[in-house]
């Protein structure tokens, strides 16, 4: 009997899923680095007649699979890239078959999941109850979404109408931490604002904004702060910042791609005291929360302002009670927020806190053991980031990082922070164990011996 289109599709999906499961089963024992020698096979030329699904999956598995950096492994410590929790990964697989657009009319169930996930995140992070939000591809787009909202709100206060464009618009002041993440500056430019005119605020030795050096604020000022310095993991002084911004009528925006989740921990939450005083916040699910890529979250305490800047209107679109497209740049997108819903359901409030504390515990141990090996860690362990350098031979740090990468035993990258060359280790994978940390430290010690430093 001839198979239906649906049966063919189901069989292909089953084959792909089984190969994915096989990849995960072997990820702990494989090297972390990618094997790139066979990459030429990935471009055989566009065939005249199409290849079979099995042949395509064979090529992906044998060449593509070996060519991945095993970022899902517990021994990957680069770029604050989290793994994927089992529930979130399974949800991704099911969602790919549903192929729903995140819209109240074409994907009603997944939109309900996203709305629930946003409410749960707002509650976990201790943000104001009226905070609204939208899922984006990551922190860059989430930052842009909120910077456009802030821009429009600040201009409107000066009598400039939304939709009038920026030509001839009143000037907006931007005040930012000297160590704000580069993606925030990219978002500033995408929002049509000038990154050349930013009033920079110096930071202390931990990477925190120096509140005493803050310029006088006013009601046309956008202040950019961060929850989680990319090298030290430190948090800006949100309480004092929030009070000053509120008194001046300035807009306080917090970029917390990975660090905002530290608020969930009873042991760390005091380091983010006053976070709720901000006007907008950014956090990623695909980092600390460990959903599959990609999932950013833009959160704003001013729902009407956010929707005024992001809402879409078209004659063929019937009114919907809740439409994610009215709070984010994208109109058509996948239901990535449903994976956050699955992750939060699988962990629960206690599970998120335990995972955050585990990351902090691993980072604290790594810093201690690196110091014992002769490295300098010139900051407190605020959350899950560790920057290390060699006091007398900092140029060797890049070689050590490369040596460990090439060994396949672990992966982390070089970094420069506050005038020092070193490397940065990010702990953000739910599957990282004490054994993984021991292997990381052993690989660094071996690299140091092999290089004679």
Steps between C-alpha positions, in 0.01 A plus 500: 500500500628844410591705806317825563686828516441501874653156543807600302539810712455306824759243396751773409441671833553171688827441316626850577396476865673162546823640360471798732455266795809306393699827496391582855579152626862536394560866580662441841768274356585695184744789469353847539675654198362462146658286228504718189704293254204360306309827457546498121252211488228733626501678164469223238332743262126539458379170350283486190272256677448523873673272751303268726428601856716210622797611289467858625485388862799271446701798376386716789577234758839390371642837398278759665483320833876458525535863396306635795658653806345295779344800675238267647778325691568566866861585407410801286572830680498756219291810428235430766332247271266281703404145418144385437292351780331169410148646519595805294679289240205261474265795465713630212458167321122502542471867405694441179231254390213727601668784304285762668536874446505685832175683438175488693303401189736254332664356813260549793640229727865598461417865565334395827819314590710808424273727702522265798881484467522881503284523813711235674825676403370834628404334828832315537700815431298707745395759240187719520175308443396710202822415311431378147738322268579338168730226378771587247795319345734614778626791707599713199146512361348521849722799575405664172130445571526673836735776387252590225227504765711718731595729210138554402388554859773757568428683173126499568563673832662779300202530266639293211239268347560131437532437129644846430848355455828611657581777254462821697407313817619627840831355615504206741786469746644153555690424821663157515738286700851509353481119482150462355485202263583562133162365385327781691699754300398321180138525614547873569608549139218286364256714697628800305683651797861615514752280676763771438335740746462261793591647838716223645496421871823345634489169687674370809746211519212252488343647185212674680384848400642768731184671622698801627623568146150502351424828318193704593197332341186654348176390335662454159763253626523128427721320754652164399600269784580129518427198712803279449827650378616277217841438663445534875127429522451812717173693528453875479349680808137485393349640817690828487471519122126441514447775755703754303325412172157518658569841654625637167240335278773306318444152352708223660566197280677185628676254273504172691537238229642237735527675835139597563421139599726539806208689653326163550766382749454580869879506525549751219181706480635773731762578233217610271314704761291775340478322163124552502550880483608487135267571208608209279707184518651246262568136582574193286348158554767328290776596741449446873155341468629242248240501225607422144618789286353748442288671767538856625244678716422874495319613817349843559309653791315733259273276286331786317834654403632166373190431293491854363851448361467139384134449402418389148181596318359356180150489356502123461590444866198461727529639850660258743500523877870421513739510207875456560569695180377811680792483742791384282662582163407172331158433354560140393716292732520160664349441843838505674340611827330163537843348567545743790157391624614136491832582671332689785239227548771234518710692754244678712595792722736289713663338198590832339652622829694176547642515146605864545668416832676203339647726230624738767648212701690365198630848415615555859689170497658575161625839623648340812678224309634739236650715776662187640659444156656847511237692304355829615121536508474879551136511607250347739294212362172688465317228309620262229788686333871457570768714336854376558843632409864423574657795685845459344408346165153613395583456130517124563132485594385497137739209435362312800143547377597380153691202642196387699270552201723293274522222757124453468475459876316830562421829328532862616633813333756773550391843623631844590361684800604824670836504324586136572530213253352174620224252438138483604312198630121504500303240693153476353420140407252300709697180433837626629613281791782509754679246280477739203649777712783269610575415137502869411748586776719202408504609134605853596773368729626272222501788251696714743760222541522425127552867418749549780320791665 
